[in-house]
Amino acid sequence: MVCDHFMQDFRESKYSEAIDLLRANSVIESPKLDTLQAKISQQMEILPTIYGSMVSWEFITKHYIKDFISKRFYILKFKNYYLKFDFTLYNSGSGWTITGFTYNDNLIELLY
């Protein structure tokens, strides 16, 4: 699964490779991905000093609407905190495409 590969690249600090996976497997516009890559690079220089070192990532759950929309949730674990990653995927019948991606520390969707 592309999302798993993204998380592994992210965990290994391969942010460019992770964004390249999104570029190749999503409908997210290239300028948005360029901005996202710059933001990730900047934040990931700072976050380990606040949250501690990255420990691992874990797939948490997925939600489906029939068999054509899916949302996958992951947690990136740091020593002292976490980030939640979510991917929205759409299948038109010819395969899954990432249509949305976010990361933050908001767990509301996971807790209810």
Beta strands, then each sheet from edge to edge (+ up, - down):
strand 1: 54-65
strand 2: 69-78
strand 3: 82-91
strand 4: 96-104
sheet 1: 1+ 2- 3+ 4-
end
